[in-house]
Amino acid sequence: MNKFTPLVSVIMSAKNSEQTVSQAVKSIQAQTYENIEILILDDASTDNTFEILSELADSDRRIKLYKNQKNIGLTKSLNKLISFANGSYIARQDSDDYSEKNRIELQIQHIELQNLDASTTRAKILNSNRKIPGLSYYIPYKLSMRYKNPFIHGTLIISKKIMNNLGNYDENYYFAQDYKLMKDFLNAGYKVRSLSKTLYYLNTKNNISQNNKDEQNYYFECARKNLKPKIN
């Protein structure tokens, strides 16, 4: 039997991430799963993020680097990267987090063995021993989705075909685009499971969600109630 090794397109949008982006990218470069391409979009950074990324790209042909001339936000940047992707699967990686080196390998095995459309993992919060999801990991997804997003977005690996079928990320959602995606995904009857292993290290300080709590909550509630956001 042939080993299941589809091309995985790892996508990352980065803005003003000069302190963390190198570690984030290197954690993907070090993956034990070899059949990957790394697509990175600098969303009009005003610090040295693009220069750091350029050096990394120059030393690794798997990295394809793009740059927005003006900031367009995470949702549209991710969709732009998906349009450039050649892989059968899309994998997320945030520019202020990092992954264990066997993350992609274990998730692709997970998808194959469980006949899944997507896979996520648990994560550990940086500078803490706290694992997330915690006890809520054991609650059925459709129940926990009523109150929160039980999936760590940065760990998502999902079929590109299914992303396209869902319309990719909903560009009406400047925030909470990950919750909207997974809500649509589950409503369409697709299958996802989360590995219990901690394969991702998550920054929860000074990130998009923490810096924009009110907006994040507004978009989350719109998605939860199936409402189109009035602000974008």
C-alpha positions in Angstrom: 0.0 0.0 0.0 1.3 3.4 -0.9 2.0 5.8 1.9 -0.5 8.7 2.1 1.7 11.8 1.6 -0.4 14.5 -0.1 1.1 17.9 -0.7 0.3 20.2 2.2 0.2 23.9 1.7 1.1 25.7 5.0 -0.4 29.2 5.0 0.7 32.1 7.3 -0.3 35.7 7.3 2.1 38.0 9.2 1.9 41.6 10.3 4.5 43.3 12.5 5.7 40.0 13.8 9.4 40.6 13.8 9.8 39.2 17.4 8.1 35.8 16.7 7.9 35.1 12.9 11.3 33.5 12.6 10.5 30.8 15.2 7.1 30.3 13.7 8.5 29.7 10.2 11.4 27.6 11.4 9.0 25.3 13.3 7.4 24.5 9.9 10.7 24.2 8.1 11.7 21.6 10.6 8.6 19.4 10.1 9.2 15.7 9.8 6.5 15.6 7.1 8.4 16.5 3.9 5.8 17.1 1.2 5.0 20.7 2.1 5.0 24.1 0.6 5.1 27.2 2.8 3.1 30.2 1.7 3.6 33.4 3.7 1.9 36.8 3.1 3.2 39.9 4.8 0.2 42.1 5.4 1.8 45.5 5.0 4.1 45.3 8.1 5.8 48.4 9.2 8.6 46.7 11.1 11.2 44.2 9.9 8.9 41.3 9.4 9.2 41.2 5.6 13.0 41.5 5.8 13.2 38.5 8.1 10.9 36.5 5.9 12.9 37.4 2.8 16.0 36.0 4.4 14.2 32.8 5.3 12.7 32.5 1.8 16.1 33.0 0.2 17.4 29.9 2.0 14.5 27.6 1.4 12.9 27.0 -1.9 9.7 25.6 -0.2 8.9 29.1 1.0 6.8 31.3 -1.3 6.7 34.9 0.0 4.1 37.5 -0.9 3.5 41.1 0.3 0.4 43.2 0.5 1.0 46.9 -0.3 -1.8 47.9 2.1 -3.2 46.0 5.0 -6.2 43.9 4.1 -6.6 41.9 7.3 -6.3 38.2 8.2 -9.4 36.9 6.5 -8.7 38.2 3.0 -5.0 37.5 3.4 -5.7 33.8 4.2 -8.0 33.5 1.2 -5.4 35.1 -1.0 -2.9 32.4 0.1 -5.4 29.6 -0.5 -5.7 30.8 -4.1 -2.0 30.4 -4.5 -1.8 27.0 -2.8 -1.0 23.8 -4.8 -1.6 21.3 -2.0 -4.5 18.9 -1.5 -4.6 20.1 2.1 -4.3 23.5 3.7 -2.5 23.8 7.0 -2.6 26.9 9.2 0.3 28.4 11.2 0.1 31.7 13.0 3.1 34.0 12.9 3.3 34.3 16.7 3.0 30.6 17.5 5.1 27.6 16.8 4.5 23.9 16.1 6.1 20.6 17.2 8.2 19.1 14.5 5.9 16.1 14.0 2.7 18.1 14.0 1.9 17.8 10.3 2.9 14.2 10.0 0.7 13.1 12.9 -2.3 15.1 11.6 -2.0 13.7 8.1 -1.9 10.2 9.6 -4.9 11.2 11.7 -6.9 12.3 8.6 -6.0 9.1 6.8 -6.7 6.7 9.6 -10.0 8.3 10.8 -11.2 9.2 7.2 -11.5 12.9 8.2 -12.0 16.1 6.2 -9.9 18.1 8.8 -7.8 17.7 11.8 -6.8 20.0 14.7 -4.7 19.4 17.9 -4.6 20.7 21.4 -2.1 23.4 22.3 -0.1 24.7 25.2 -0.2 28.4 26.1 3.3 29.9 25.9 4.9 30.7 29.2 2.4 28.4 30.9 1.7 24.8 31.5 -2.0 25.2 30.6 -3.2 23.0 27.9 -6.2 24.0 25.7 -8.8 22.9 25.2 -8.9 21.7 28.8 -11.9 19.8 30.1 -14.0 21.2 27.2 -11.9 18.9 25.0 -14.2 16.0 26.1 -17.4 17.8 25.3 -19.0 17.0 21.9 -18.0 19.7 19.3 -21.6 20.6 18.3 -22.4 21.3 21.9 -19.3 23.4 22.7 -19.7 25.3 19.4 -22.8 26.9 20.9 -20.6 28.8 23.3 -17.0 28.9 22.0 -14.7 27.7 19.3 -13.3 24.4 20.5 -10.8 24.2 17.7 -7.3 25.8 17.8 -7.3 27.7 14.5 -3.5 27.6 14.1 -3.5 23.8 14.2 -6.1 23.3 11.5 -5.3 21.0 8.5 -8.2 20.8 6.1 -9.0 19.5 2.6 -8.5 22.3 0.1 -11.4 21.0 -1.9 -13.7 21.4 1.1 -12.4 24.9 1.9 -13.2 25.8 -1.7 -16.7 24.1 -1.4 -17.4 26.3 1.7 -16.3 29.4 -0.1 -13.0 29.6 1.9 -13.1 32.1 4.8 -16.1 34.3 4.8 -14.8 37.8 4.0 -17.7 39.4 5.8 -15.9 38.3 9.0 -12.9 40.5 9.7 -12.7 38.7 13.1 -13.9 35.2 14.2 -13.4 33.9 10.7 -12.2 30.6 12.2 -15.3 30.1 14.2 -17.5 31.0 11.1 -15.5 28.5 9.0 -15.9 25.6 11.5 -19.5 26.3 12.0 -20.2 26.1 8.3 -17.9 23.1 8.1 -19.9 21.1 10.7 -23.3 22.3 9.4 -22.3 20.9 6.0 -21.7 17.5 7.6 -17.9 17.3 7.2 -15.8 15.3 9.7 -13.2 16.8 12.0 -11.4 15.4 15.1 -8.8 17.0 17.4 -5.8 15.0 18.5 -5.3 14.9 22.2 -1.6 15.5 21.8 -0.2 18.9 22.5 1.5 19.8 19.1 1.2 23.6 19.1 2.4 26.4 21.3 0.0 29.3 21.4 0.7 33.0 22.1 -2.3 34.6 24.0 -0.7 38.0 24.7 -0.8 41.0 22.5 -2.4 38.9 19.7 -5.4 39.8 17.4 -8.0 38.3 19.7 -6.7 39.9 22.8 -6.2 43.3 21.2 -9.7 43.3 19.6 -11.9 41.6 22.2 -15.0 43.7 21.5 -14.8 43.2 17.8 -14.0 39.5 18.2 -17.0 39.1 20.4 -19.3 41.0 17.9 -18.3 38.8 14.9 -18.5 35.7 17.0 -22.1 36.5 18.0 -22.9 37.2 14.4 -21.6 33.8 13.3 -23.3 32.1 16.2 -26.7 33.7 15.4 -26.3 33.4 11.6 -26.2 37.1 11.1 -24.3 39.1 8.6 -21.9 41.5 10.3 -22.8 45.2 9.9 -19.2 46.3 10.2 -16.3 45.0 8.2 
